[in-house]
């Protein structure tokens, strides 16, 4: 086994952790992945000395570089294997990769999180108007993504090969398929979910993504009974 490039503290079901692990797998890089218990590991004094905000995922390389937030960790891991093509072949493609990663984080994943929190009443009493606004904003992004992929001869986002953009969008799509995109919504965005299947079928990342576990119907609010 090749030497590891550092330690990743992450939770396997977490979207950001999946993207990092998938990038490492495509790049042929090894990571140490100690067991992590949410709200325990990241609240420990040892962890907080390294990462004062206590965020997961977090990464420390073998020279002491410490990173938190999934997207920059995944980008750094990808940069260690330029031959993998994960960040594109040139500066133009690298910019497009960054664009789509940012798009996935801010235009799709954000609204999945917001809706899950609304339905669970983590943000206070349920607000249907806010729920509908979040759904509309995500639907706008998914439609745009679906149209872009429909026009892509390769079925990938940036080039004719898989990049970090594809990995990130696949992780975002998997999350949406568990929260906001039931069977009807997935049928409305066939190219988005065909892209998800294409990326996650890659033998190096299939195990990282695991089973889709998509919902039949999008998550809805159910009032609590007394």
C-alpha positions as CSV (number, residue, x, y, z in Angstrom):
1,X,0.0,0.0,0.0
2,X,1.3,3.5,-0.9
3,X,2.0,5.9,1.9
4,X,-1.0,8.0,3.0
5,X,-1.1,11.8,2.1
6,X,-2.6,12.7,5.5
7,X,-5.6,12.2,7.8
8,X,-9.2,12.8,6.9
9,X,-11.8,13.1,9.7
10,X,-15.1,12.5,8.0
11,X,-18.4,10.6,8.2
12,X,-18.9,8.1,5.4
13,X,-22.5,9.1,4.7
14,X,-21.6,12.8,4.5
15,X,-21.7,14.3,1.0
16,X,-18.5,16.3,1.4
17,X,-16.6,13.2,2.7
18,X,-17.8,11.1,-0.2
19,X,-16.4,13.7,-2.7
20,X,-13.0,13.8,-0.9
21,X,-12.8,10.0,-0.8
22,X,-13.9,9.6,-4.4
23,X,-11.3,12.2,-5.5
24,X,-8.6,10.4,-3.6
25,X,-9.7,7.1,-5.1
26,X,-9.6,8.4,-8.7
27,X,-6.2,10.0,-8.0
28,X,-4.8,6.8,-6.6
29,X,-4.0,8.4,-3.2
30,X,-4.4,6.9,0.2
31,X,-5.9,8.7,3.3
32,X,-5.9,7.7,6.9
33,X,-9.5,7.8,8.0
34,X,-9.9,7.3,11.8
35,X,-13.3,6.6,13.3
36,X,-15.4,9.7,13.8
37,X,-18.4,10.1,16.0
38,X,-20.3,13.3,15.3
39,X,-20.6,15.6,18.3
40,X,-18.0,13.5,20.2
41,X,-14.8,13.4,18.1
42,X,-15.2,17.0,16.9
43,X,-15.9,18.3,20.4
44,X,-12.8,16.7,21.9
45,X,-10.0,19.0,23.1
46,X,-7.5,17.3,20.8
47,X,-9.7,17.9,17.7
48,X,-10.5,21.4,18.7
49,X,-6.8,22.2,19.1
50,X,-6.4,21.3,15.4
51,X,-9.7,22.6,14.1
52,X,-11.2,25.2,16.5
53,X,-14.6,25.4,14.8
54,X,-15.0,21.6,15.2
55,X,-16.1,21.2,11.6
56,X,-16.3,17.8,9.8
57,X,-14.8,17.0,7.4
58,X,-11.3,18.2,8.2
59,X,-7.9,17.2,6.9
60,X,-4.3,17.4,8.1
61,X,-1.5,16.4,5.7
62,X,1.8,14.8,6.7
63,X,3.5,18.2,6.9
64,X,0.9,19.8,9.2
65,X,-1.3,21.6,6.7
66,X,-4.8,21.7,8.2
67,X,-7.9,22.3,6.1
68,X,-11.6,22.3,6.9
69,X,-14.6,22.5,4.5
70,X,-15.1,19.7,2.0
71,X,-14.6,21.5,-1.3
72,X,-11.1,22.9,-0.6
73,X,-10.0,19.5,0.9
74,X,-11.2,17.7,-2.3
75,X,-9.5,20.3,-4.5
76,X,-6.2,19.9,-2.6
77,X,-6.3,16.1,-2.8
78,X,-7.0,16.3,-6.5
79,X,-4.1,18.8,-7.0
80,X,-1.7,16.2,-5.7
81,X,-2.3,14.0,-8.7
82,X,-2.4,16.4,-11.7
83,X,-2.1,13.4,-14.1
84,X,-5.5,12.3,-12.9
85,X,-7.2,15.2,-14.8
86,X,-9.5,15.8,-11.8
87,X,-8.8,19.6,-12.0
88,X,-8.9,19.6,-15.8
89,X,-6.2,19.8,-18.4
90,X,-5.5,23.6,-18.3
91,X,-6.4,26.8,-16.5
92,X,-9.7,27.2,-18.5
93,X,-10.9,23.7,-17.5
94,X,-9.7,24.2,-13.9
95,X,-11.9,27.4,-13.7
96,X,-14.8,25.4,-15.1
97,X,-14.3,22.7,-12.5
98,X,-14.3,25.3,-9.7
99,X,-17.4,26.9,-11.2
100,X,-19.4,23.6,-11.1
101,X,-18.2,22.7,-7.6
102,X,-19.3,26.0,-6.3
103,X,-22.6,25.8,-8.3
104,X,-23.3,22.4,-6.7
105,X,-22.6,23.6,-3.2
106,X,-24.5,26.8,-3.4
107,X,-27.3,26.2,-5.9
108,X,-28.3,22.7,-5.1
109,X,-26.9,21.3,-1.8
110,X,-27.7,24.5,0.2
111,X,-31.4,24.0,-0.5
112,X,-31.4,20.3,0.3
113,X,-30.0,21.2,3.7
114,X,-32.5,24.1,4.2
115,X,-35.5,21.9,3.4
116,X,-34.3,19.0,5.6
117,X,-33.9,21.5,8.5
118,X,-37.3,23.1,7.8
119,X,-39.1,19.8,7.8
120,X,-37.4,18.7,11.0
121,X,-38.1,22.1,12.5
122,X,-34.4,22.6,13.3
123,X,-34.9,26.3,12.3
124,X,-38.0,26.9,14.4
125,X,-41.7,26.4,13.4
126,X,-42.2,25.0,9.9
127,X,-42.6,27.6,7.2
128,X,-44.3,26.4,4.0
129,X,-43.6,29.6,2.1
130,X,-39.9,29.3,2.8
131,X,-40.0,25.5,1.9
132,X,-41.6,26.3,-1.5
133,X,-39.1,29.1,-2.2
134,X,-36.2,26.7,-1.5
135,X,-37.7,24.1,-3.8
136,X,-38.2,26.6,-6.6
137,X,-34.6,27.8,-6.3
138,X,-33.2,24.3,-6.4
139,X,-35.5,23.3,-9.3
140,X,-34.1,26.3,-11.3
141,X,-30.6,25.0,-10.7
142,X,-31.4,21.4,-11.5
143,X,-33.1,22.4,-14.8
144,X,-30.1,24.4,-15.8
145,X,-27.8,21.5,-14.9
146,X,-30.0,19.0,-16.8
147,X,-29.9,21.2,-19.9
148,X,-26.1,21.5,-19.7
149,X,-25.6,17.8,-19.4
150,X,-28.1,17.1,-22.2
151,X,-25.8,19.2,-24.5
152,X,-22.6,17.4,-23.3
153,X,-21.4,14.7,-25.8
154,X,-19.4,13.0,-23.2
155,X,-22.0,13.2,-20.4
156,X,-19.5,14.9,-18.2
157,X,-19.6,18.5,-17.0
158,X,-16.2,20.0,-18.2
159,X,-14.4,17.7,-20.6
160,X,-14.5,14.2,-22.0
161,X,-13.3,12.7,-18.7
162,X,-14.4,12.7,-15.1
163,X,-13.3,15.7,-13.0
164,X,-13.8,16.9,-9.5
165,X,-16.8,18.8,-10.8
166,X,-18.5,15.5,-11.8
167,X,-17.7,13.9,-8.4
168,X,-19.0,16.9,-6.5
169,X,-22.2,17.1,-8.5
170,X,-22.8,13.3,-8.2
171,X,-22.5,13.7,-4.4
172,X,-24.9,16.7,-4.4
173,X,-27.4,14.8,-6.6
174,X,-27.3,11.7,-4.3
175,X,-28.1,14.0,-1.4
176,X,-31.0,15.7,-3.3
177,X,-32.3,12.2,-4.2
178,X,-32.7,11.5,-0.5
179,X,-34.4,14.8,0.4
180,X,-35.9,16.9,-2.3
181,X,-36.0,14.7,-5.4
182,X,-38.5,11.8,-5.3
183,X,-39.2,9.6,-8.3
184,X,-41.2,12.3,-10.0
185,X,-38.5,15.0,-9.6
186,X,-35.8,12.6,-10.7
187,X,-37.8,11.8,-13.9
188,X,-37.9,15.6,-14.5
189,X,-34.1,15.8,-14.5
190,X,-33.1,12.6,-16.4
191,X,-29.7,13.9,-17.5
192,X,-28.8,14.9,-13.9
193,X,-29.5,11.4,-12.6
194,X,-28.0,9.7,-15.6
195,X,-24.8,11.6,-14.8
196,X,-25.1,10.5,-11.2
197,X,-25.3,6.8,-12.4
198,X,-22.4,7.3,-14.8
199,X,-20.1,8.8,-12.1
200,X,-21.0,6.4,-9.3
201,X,-20.6,3.4,-11.6
202,X,-16.8,4.0,-11.9
203,X,-15.2,1.0,-10.2
204,X,-12.9,3.2,-8.1
205,X,-15.7,5.2,-6.5
206,X,-18.7,2.8,-6.5
207,X,-18.0,1.7,-3.0
208,X,-17.5,5.3,-1.7
209,X,-20.9,6.4,-2.9
210,X,-22.6,3.2,-1.8
211,X,-26.3,2.5,-2.5
212,X,-28.3,5.5,-3.7
213,X,-31.1,5.1,-1.2
214,X,-33.3,7.5,-3.1
215,X,-36.7,8.4,-1.7
216,X,-39.9,7.6,-3.6
217,X,-41.4,10.9,-2.6
218,X,-39.7,14.2,-1.7
219,X,-39.5,15.0,2.0
220,X,-42.5,16.8,3.3
221,X,-43.6,18.3,6.6
222,X,-45.7,16.3,8.8
223,X,-47.2,18.2,11.7
224,X,-46.5,16.7,15.1
225,X,-49.4,15.3,17.0
226,X,-49.9,16.1,20.6
